Amino acid sequence: MNNFKNLLISLHNDEDGATATEYIILLVLIACFVIMIVKAFGATVADKFVEANEDVQTNVDFSSRPTG
């Protein structure tokens, strides 16, 4: 009976699982934050990339390459 009591006390004092749980909660919160940012600014960033691509295609001359 004393061994069982010591086992329960050691399991109660073990904090390794609590640390892992805290890391999982932090990971989930960070993932939610990233998803919110992408949903909020994703369309705007995509529009900026399309606009920049169009500017490069119209303003940059790809036919003449410098020889070095």
C-alpha beads as a LAMMPS data file, in Angstrom:
LAMMPS data file: protein, C-alpha beads

68 atoms
67 bonds

1 atom types
1 bond types

-500.0 500.0 xlo xhi
-500.0 500.0 ylo yhi
-500.0 500.0 zlo zhi

Masses

1 110.0

Atoms # bond

1 1 1 0.000 0.000 0.000
2 1 1 2.896 2.325 0.763
3 1 1 4.334 1.773 -2.733
4 1 1 1.020 2.738 -4.304
5 1 1 0.880 5.878 -2.182
6 1 1 4.423 6.815 -3.244
7 1 1 3.484 6.221 -6.883
8 1 1 0.469 8.533 -6.606
9 1 1 2.572 11.218 -4.929
10 1 1 5.256 11.011 -7.621
11 1 1 2.632 11.216 -10.394
12 1 1 1.026 14.198 -8.686
13 1 1 4.365 16.033 -8.443
14 1 1 5.376 15.254 -12.048
15 1 1 5.041 18.433 -14.147
16 1 1 6.286 17.164 -17.529
17 1 1 2.760 16.703 -18.896
18 1 1 1.742 20.185 -17.781
19 1 1 4.648 21.702 -19.698
20 1 1 3.725 19.816 -22.865
21 1 1 0.120 20.944 -22.498
22 1 1 1.217 24.560 -22.132
23 1 1 3.301 24.300 -25.308
24 1 1 0.334 22.830 -27.190
25 1 1 -1.907 25.675 -26.015
26 1 1 0.694 28.242 -27.141
27 1 1 1.024 26.502 -30.503
28 1 1 -2.745 26.556 -31.039
29 1 1 -2.948 30.245 -30.096
30 1 1 -0.109 31.126 -32.496
31 1 1 -1.766 29.120 -35.279
32 1 1 -5.077 30.942 -34.693
33 1 1 -3.274 34.299 -34.764
34 1 1 -1.546 33.445 -38.058
35 1 1 -4.830 32.283 -39.603
36 1 1 -6.530 35.533 -38.557
37 1 1 -3.707 37.631 -40.047
38 1 1 -3.778 35.700 -43.327
39 1 1 -7.559 36.035 -43.565
40 1 1 -7.391 39.765 -42.806
41 1 1 -4.508 40.704 -45.101
42 1 1 -4.320 37.820 -47.572
43 1 1 -6.360 39.437 -50.341
44 1 1 -4.520 42.749 -49.991
45 1 1 -1.112 41.088 -50.184
46 1 1 -2.181 38.988 -53.166
47 1 1 -3.401 42.126 -54.964
48 1 1 -0.061 43.839 -54.295
49 1 1 1.844 40.860 -55.775
50 1 1 -0.357 40.897 -58.885
51 1 1 0.142 44.642 -59.244
52 1 1 3.918 44.327 -58.845
53 1 1 4.026 41.482 -61.376
54 1 1 2.106 43.560 -63.916
55 1 1 4.468 46.520 -63.357
56 1 1 7.512 44.315 -63.889
57 1 1 6.082 42.803 -67.075
58 1 1 5.237 46.210 -68.570
59 1 1 8.279 48.211 -67.418
60 1 1 11.184 45.750 -67.582
61 1 1 12.766 44.844 -70.912
62 1 1 13.741 41.169 -70.800
63 1 1 15.031 41.048 -74.381
64 1 1 18.298 42.924 -73.805
65 1 1 20.646 41.272 -71.380
66 1 1 23.976 42.785 -70.464
67 1 1 27.010 40.727 -71.424
68 1 1 29.701 40.450 -68.889

Bonds

1 1 1 2
2 1 2 3
3 1 3 4
4 1 4 5
5 1 5 6
6 1 6 7
7 1 7 8
8 1 8 9
9 1 9 10
10 1 10 11
11 1 11 12
12 1 12 13
13 1 13 14
14 1 14 15
15 1 15 16
16 1 16 17
17 1 17 18
18 1 18 19
19 1 19 20
20 1 20 21
21 1 21 22
22 1 22 23
23 1 23 24
24 1 24 25
25 1 25 26
26 1 26 27
27 1 27 28
28 1 28 29
29 1 29 30
30 1 30 31
31 1 31 32
32 1 32 33
33 1 33 34
34 1 34 35
35 1 35 36
36 1 36 37
37 1 37 38
38 1 38 39
39 1 39 40
40 1 40 41
41 1 41 42
42 1 42 43
43 1 43 44
44 1 44 45
45 1 45 46
46 1 46 47
47 1 47 48
48 1 48 49
49 1 49 50
50 1 50 51
51 1 51 52
52 1 52 53
53 1 53 54
54 1 54 55
55 1 55 56
56 1 56 57
57 1 57 58
58 1 58 59
59 1 59 60
60 1 60 61
61 1 61 62
62 1 62 63
63 1 63 64
64 1 64 65
65 1 65 66
66 1 66 67
67 1 67 68
